[in-house]
Amino acid sequence: MGRAKIPRKSTTIDMTAMCDVAFLLLSFFILTTRFKPAEAVPVNIPSSVAAKAAMLETDAFVVDLNYENKAFIEMSDPAIRGKVLDEVQRLKGFQLPPALKSKFLESGLVATPFASMGDLLQLSADQLKKTVLPGIPLDSTGGELKDWITAALTAYNNDTKAIHFIIKGDDNSKYPNFSNVITAFKKNDVYKYQLLTSPSGVPVGSELYKKNMKGIKQEE
């Protein structure tokens, strides 16, 4: 008896639909991806295990300390920059022209002493790239950083829960300069702030690891 012949079927698979889906996904991710913006002040932060991420998007008052031990301030909220600047001008007795104030509100970066703020704000973007930023004067008494913190507190009606103070120190910065930053906060009776670090995995077997495995939330 002859063996039944099984009709052969083509093994060719039409990949058109799959390619369409792949390109649609690729287009979606390209259009929706947000690239990390360039840092105003390059800071190589150390790594650590943190139970809570720093709140950088809203009401953040970030003090940068770079590898040259220069201090800078970044303010994330454009709405609060004007209030902080107004308070600083009142405290220090100087007034920026409206055009320069607008430039300050756009940048939100404090990178110079009060006396030379106007000169720095007059520089164009290309000139600013070629300029060595002097930073905020800092010493064992808190320096001008202390006054900026005072102004920020006044702008938030001394509500330390509404404003997020964050210290972003370079891994190569010296401890005495970091201590001066802490002093500026202490002079304003601010003892609650976050240290910005690069997140690292929780060591297996540590107390934090055990709490995370049990689903225990960490205290703020």
C-alpha positions as CSV (number, residue, x, y, z in Angstrom):
1,M,0.0,0.0,0.0
2,G,1.4,3.3,-1.0
3,R,2.3,5.9,1.7
4,A,0.1,8.9,1.8
5,K,1.8,12.0,0.6
6,I,1.7,15.0,3.0
7,P,1.4,18.2,1.1
8,R,4.4,20.4,1.6
9,K,3.7,23.9,3.0
10,S,5.9,26.9,2.5
11,T,8.1,27.7,5.5
12,T,8.3,31.3,4.6
13,I,6.9,33.7,7.2
14,D,5.7,37.1,6.3
15,M,7.6,39.5,8.6
16,T,6.0,42.7,7.3
17,A,3.6,43.0,10.3
18,M,6.3,42.4,12.9
19,C,8.6,44.9,11.2
20,D,5.8,47.5,11.3
21,V,5.3,46.9,15.0
22,A,9.1,47.1,15.7
23,F,9.4,50.4,13.9
24,L,6.3,51.8,15.6
25,L,7.8,51.0,19.0
26,L,11.2,52.4,18.0
27,S,9.6,55.6,16.8
28,F,7.6,55.8,20.1
29,F,10.6,55.5,22.3
30,I,12.6,58.0,20.2
31,L,9.9,60.6,20.4
32,T,9.1,60.1,24.1
33,T,12.6,59.6,25.6
34,R,13.8,62.5,27.7
35,F,17.6,62.9,27.6
36,K,19.4,63.9,30.7
37,P,20.1,67.7,30.6
38,A,23.7,68.9,30.8
39,E,24.7,69.7,34.4
40,A,25.1,73.3,35.2
41,V,28.0,72.3,37.5
42,P,29.7,69.0,36.9
43,V,29.8,67.0,40.1
44,N,31.0,63.4,40.5
45,I,28.7,62.3,43.4
46,P,29.7,59.3,45.5
47,S,27.6,56.1,45.6
48,S,25.5,55.0,48.6
49,V,22.5,52.9,49.6
50,A,19.6,55.2,50.1
51,A,16.1,54.4,51.4
52,K,14.5,57.4,49.8
53,A,15.3,59.2,46.5
54,A,16.1,62.9,46.6
55,M,13.2,65.2,45.4
56,L,14.9,67.2,42.7
57,E,11.9,68.2,40.5
58,T,9.9,70.5,42.8
59,D,10.9,73.1,45.4
60,A,14.5,71.9,45.5
61,F,17.3,74.1,46.8
62,V,20.5,72.2,45.8
63,V,23.9,73.2,47.1
64,D,26.6,71.9,44.8
65,L,30.2,71.5,46.0
66,N,32.5,70.6,43.1
67,Y,36.0,69.0,43.0
68,E,37.5,72.5,43.3
69,N,35.6,73.0,46.5
70,K,33.5,75.8,45.0
71,A,29.9,76.2,46.2
72,F,27.0,76.8,43.8
73,I,23.2,76.9,44.2
74,E,20.6,75.4,41.9
75,M,16.9,76.1,42.4
76,S,14.5,73.8,40.5
77,D,11.3,75.8,40.8
78,P,11.2,78.9,38.5
79,A,8.3,80.3,40.6
80,I,10.3,80.5,43.8
81,R,13.5,81.9,42.2
82,G,12.1,85.4,42.1
83,K,11.0,85.3,45.7
84,V,14.4,84.1,46.8
85,L,16.2,86.7,44.7
86,D,13.9,89.5,46.0
87,E,14.7,88.5,49.6
88,V,18.5,88.3,48.9
89,Q,18.4,91.8,47.4
90,R,16.6,93.1,50.4
91,L,19.1,91.5,52.8
92,K,22.2,92.7,50.9
93,G,20.9,96.0,49.7
94,F,21.3,95.7,46.0
95,Q,19.0,95.6,43.0
96,L,19.4,93.9,39.7
97,P,17.9,95.5,36.5
98,P,14.7,93.8,35.2
99,A,16.6,92.3,32.2
100,L,19.2,90.7,34.4
101,K,16.6,89.5,36.8
102,S,14.8,87.7,34.0
103,K,18.1,86.0,33.0
104,F,18.5,84.8,36.6
105,L,15.0,83.4,36.7
106,E,15.7,81.4,33.5
107,S,18.9,79.9,34.8
108,G,18.3,79.4,38.5
109,L,22.0,79.0,39.0
110,V,23.9,81.0,41.6
111,A,27.6,80.8,40.7
112,T,29.1,84.1,41.9
113,P,29.3,86.5,44.9
114,F,26.6,89.1,45.3
115,A,28.9,91.9,44.2
116,S,29.5,90.3,40.7
117,M,26.1,88.8,40.0
118,G,25.2,91.5,37.5
119,D,28.5,91.1,35.6
120,L,28.1,87.4,35.2
121,L,24.4,87.7,34.1
122,Q,25.4,90.1,31.3
123,L,27.5,87.4,29.6
124,S,26.2,85.6,26.7
125,A,25.9,81.8,26.6
126,D,29.1,81.4,24.6
127,Q,31.0,83.8,26.9
128,L,29.7,82.0,30.0
129,K,31.1,78.7,28.7
130,K,34.6,80.2,28.5
131,T,34.3,81.9,32.0
132,V,35.6,80.3,35.1
133,L,32.8,80.4,37.6
134,P,34.0,81.7,41.0
135,G,31.3,80.1,43.1
136,I,29.7,81.4,46.2
137,P,32.0,82.7,49.0
138,L,32.2,80.0,51.7
139,D,34.0,80.0,55.0
140,S,33.7,78.6,58.5
141,T,30.9,81.0,59.4
142,G,28.8,80.0,56.4
143,G,29.7,82.8,54.1
144,E,27.2,84.1,51.6
145,L,25.7,80.7,51.3
146,K,24.2,81.3,54.7
147,D,22.4,84.4,53.4
148,W,21.0,82.5,50.4
149,I,19.6,79.8,52.8
150,T,18.1,82.5,54.9
151,A,16.4,84.0,51.8
152,A,15.1,80.6,50.8
153,L,13.6,80.0,54.2
154,T,11.9,83.4,54.2
155,A,10.5,82.7,50.7
156,Y,8.9,79.5,52.1
157,N,7.8,81.2,55.4
158,N,10.3,79.1,57.3
159,D,8.5,75.9,56.4
160,T,11.3,73.4,56.1
161,K,8.8,70.7,55.0
162,A,7.8,72.7,51.9
163,I,11.4,73.3,50.6
164,H,13.8,70.4,50.0
165,F,17.3,71.2,50.9
166,I,19.8,69.0,49.1
167,I,23.6,68.9,49.3
168,K,25.4,67.6,46.2
169,G,29.0,67.1,47.0
170,D,31.8,65.9,44.7
171,D,33.5,62.7,45.7
172,N,36.9,64.6,45.6
173,S,35.8,67.6,47.6
174,K,37.6,68.3,50.9
175,Y,35.8,67.8,54.2
176,P,36.6,71.3,55.6
177,N,34.7,72.8,52.7
178,F,31.8,70.3,53.2
179,S,31.8,71.3,56.8
180,N,31.4,74.9,55.9
181,V,28.3,74.0,53.8
182,I,26.9,72.3,56.9
183,T,27.7,75.3,59.0
184,A,25.7,77.6,56.6
185,F,22.6,75.4,57.3
186,K,23.2,75.2,61.0
187,K,23.4,79.0,61.2
188,N,19.8,79.0,59.9
189,D,18.7,76.2,62.3
190,V,18.3,73.8,59.3
191,Y,19.2,70.3,60.4
192,K,17.1,68.4,57.8
193,Y,18.6,68.0,54.4
194,Q,19.4,65.2,51.9
195,L,22.8,64.2,50.6
196,L,22.6,63.5,46.9
197,T,24.4,60.3,46.0
198,S,24.4,57.7,43.2
199,P,22.1,54.8,44.1
200,S,23.8,51.5,44.9
201,G,22.2,48.1,45.5
202,V,21.3,47.2,49.0
203,P,23.8,44.6,50.4
204,V,22.3,41.2,50.8
205,G,21.8,40.4,54.5
206,S,21.9,43.9,55.7
207,E,19.2,45.4,58.0
208,L,17.9,47.5,55.1
209,Y,17.8,44.5,52.8
210,K,15.8,42.5,55.5
211,K,13.3,45.4,55.9
212,N,12.9,45.7,52.2
213,M,12.2,42.0,51.9
214,K,9.5,42.3,54.6
215,G,8.0,45.3,52.8
216,I,8.7,47.7,55.7
217,K,8.7,51.3,54.6
218,Q,11.6,53.5,55.7
219,E,10.9,56.6,57.8
220,E,11.4,59.9,56.1
